[in-house]
Amino acid sequence: MKQHRNPLWDRLKIREATIADLDTIMHHRWSMFRDMGYRDPAALHAMRSTSAPFFAQRLSEGAYHAWFVEENSGQVVAGGGVLIFEYHSSPLDPLPRRPMIVNMYTDPAYRRIGIAQKLLEIMIQWCRREGFGSVMLHASDQGRPLYERLGFLPTNEMRLLLK
């Protein structure tokens, strides 16, 4: 059976993000949280004001690797990245670092054609090439079915909210 591909893919390309893309990364981060129901403008502004320097530093140090899907015109329509942070090793992963997929966002007009899946596949392959034993992410309700389809499993992590 022949698979039908969305014609939008003919106008799209994937590229790695650079420090020059920081505003787009922050726009995606803001939009991601907004789509998950965070509506307090003060909280979103506070998140952006602390996240921008954080991601700028990680991009310049190579501790954050991001990819974008963009139209031939240069308009970025989706993106996501892998944040590398120091972490204690374990029997399953002897490296003292961990990758975490963050900032997954697709503009609404470009959803449901496989863009997020393609980005995730690129990030997972990158993590494998880097020698990581696992990769984690925080799943929104909207993204959970895709993550499960790609093999992500719930963990035994627990959280106590302090505020």
C-alpha positions as CSV (number, residue, x, y, z in Angstrom):
1,M,0.0,0.0,0.0
2,K,1.4,3.4,-1.0
3,Q,1.7,6.0,1.8
4,H,0.4,9.4,1.0
5,R,2.6,12.2,2.2
6,N,1.2,15.7,3.0
7,P,2.3,18.1,0.3
8,L,3.4,20.6,3.0
9,W,6.5,18.5,3.4
10,D,7.6,19.6,-0.1
11,R,8.0,23.1,1.4
12,L,9.7,22.1,4.6
13,K,13.3,21.5,5.7
14,I,15.0,20.7,9.0
15,R,18.0,22.5,10.3
16,E,20.0,22.8,13.5
17,A,19.4,25.9,15.6
18,T,22.1,28.4,16.5
19,I,22.5,31.1,19.1
20,A,20.9,33.5,16.5
21,D,17.7,31.5,16.9
22,L,17.3,32.2,20.6
23,D,14.1,34.4,20.1
24,T,12.4,31.6,18.2
25,I,13.4,29.1,20.9
26,M,11.8,31.4,23.5
27,H,8.7,31.9,21.4
28,H,8.3,28.1,21.1
29,R,8.9,27.7,24.9
30,W,6.3,30.4,25.6
31,S,3.8,28.9,23.1
32,M,4.3,25.4,24.5
33,F,3.5,26.5,28.0
34,R,0.5,28.5,26.8
35,D,-0.9,25.5,24.9
36,M,-0.5,23.5,28.1
37,G,-2.8,25.9,29.9
38,Y,-0.4,28.3,31.6
39,R,-2.1,31.7,31.0
40,D,-0.6,34.0,33.7
41,P,1.3,36.6,31.7
42,A,3.5,37.5,34.7
43,A,4.6,33.8,35.1
44,L,5.2,33.5,31.4
45,H,7.3,36.7,31.3
46,A,9.3,35.5,34.4
47,M,9.9,32.1,32.7
48,R,11.1,33.8,29.5
49,S,13.4,36.3,31.4
50,T,15.2,33.5,33.2
51,S,15.0,30.9,30.3
52,A,16.6,33.2,27.7
53,P,20.0,33.6,29.3
54,F,19.9,29.9,30.4
55,F,19.4,28.6,26.9
56,A,21.7,31.2,25.4
57,Q,24.5,29.9,27.6
58,R,23.7,26.3,26.9
59,L,23.7,26.9,23.2
60,S,27.0,28.6,23.3
61,E,28.5,25.9,25.4
62,G,27.1,23.0,23.3
63,A,24.9,21.8,26.2
64,Y,21.8,22.5,24.2
65,H,21.2,21.2,20.7
66,A,18.0,22.2,18.9
67,W,16.4,21.5,15.5
68,F,13.8,23.5,13.6
69,V,11.5,22.7,10.8
70,E,11.1,25.7,8.5
71,E,9.3,26.6,5.3
72,N,11.4,27.4,2.2
73,S,10.6,31.0,3.0
74,G,12.6,30.7,6.3
75,Q,9.5,30.7,8.6
76,V,10.1,28.3,11.5
77,V,7.0,26.2,12.1
78,A,8.3,23.7,14.7
79,G,11.2,22.9,16.9
80,G,12.6,21.0,19.8
81,G,15.9,20.5,21.5
82,V,18.0,18.3,23.7
83,L,19.4,19.8,26.9
84,I,22.4,18.0,28.4
85,F,22.9,18.3,32.1
86,E,25.3,16.8,34.7
87,Y,23.7,13.9,36.5
88,H,24.9,11.0,38.6
89,S,25.6,7.8,36.7
90,S,23.6,4.6,37.2
91,P,24.0,0.9,36.2
92,L,21.8,1.6,33.2
93,D,23.8,4.7,32.1
94,P,27.4,5.1,33.3
95,L,27.7,8.6,31.8
96,P,27.6,11.4,34.4
97,R,25.3,13.4,32.1
98,R,21.7,13.1,31.0
99,P,19.8,14.3,27.9
100,M,16.4,15.8,28.2
101,I,14.1,16.7,25.3
102,V,12.6,20.1,25.8
103,N,10.9,23.0,24.0
104,M,8.9,20.7,21.7
105,Y,6.5,22.9,19.7
106,T,4.7,22.9,16.4
107,D,2.6,25.8,15.1
108,P,-1.1,24.7,15.0
109,A,-1.4,24.9,11.2
110,Y,1.4,22.4,10.9
111,R,0.3,19.8,13.4
112,R,-0.8,16.2,12.6
113,I,1.5,15.7,9.6
114,G,4.4,14.0,11.3
115,I,6.6,17.0,12.0
116,A,7.0,16.4,15.8
117,Q,7.7,12.7,15.2
118,K,10.4,13.6,12.7
119,L,12.0,16.0,15.1
120,L,11.9,13.4,17.9
121,E,13.4,10.8,15.7
122,I,16.3,13.2,14.9
123,M,16.8,14.0,18.6
124,I,16.7,10.3,19.6
125,Q,19.2,9.4,17.0
126,W,21.5,12.2,18.1
127,C,21.3,11.0,21.7
128,R,22.2,7.5,20.5
129,R,25.2,8.8,18.5
130,E,26.4,10.7,21.6
131,G,26.4,7.4,23.6
132,F,23.5,8.1,26.0
133,G,21.7,5.1,27.5
134,S,18.4,6.9,27.8
135,V,16.6,10.2,27.1
136,M,13.8,11.7,29.1
137,L,11.2,14.4,28.6
138,H,8.1,15.8,30.4
139,A,5.0,14.9,28.4
140,S,2.0,17.1,27.9
141,D,-1.3,15.5,27.5
142,Q,-1.3,16.4,23.9
143,G,2.2,14.9,23.2
144,R,1.9,11.8,25.3
145,P,0.4,9.5,22.6
146,L,3.3,10.4,20.2
147,Y,6.0,9.8,22.9
148,E,4.4,6.4,23.8
149,R,4.3,5.4,20.1
150,L,8.0,6.1,19.9
151,G,8.7,3.9,22.9
152,F,8.9,6.4,25.8
153,L,7.8,4.8,29.1
154,P,6.6,6.3,32.3
155,T,9.2,6.2,35.1
156,N,9.0,5.9,38.8
157,E,9.8,9.6,39.3
158,M,7.7,11.4,41.9
159,R,7.4,15.1,42.6
160,L,6.4,17.2,45.6
161,L,5.1,20.7,44.7
162,L,6.5,23.2,47.2
163,K,4.4,26.2,46.1
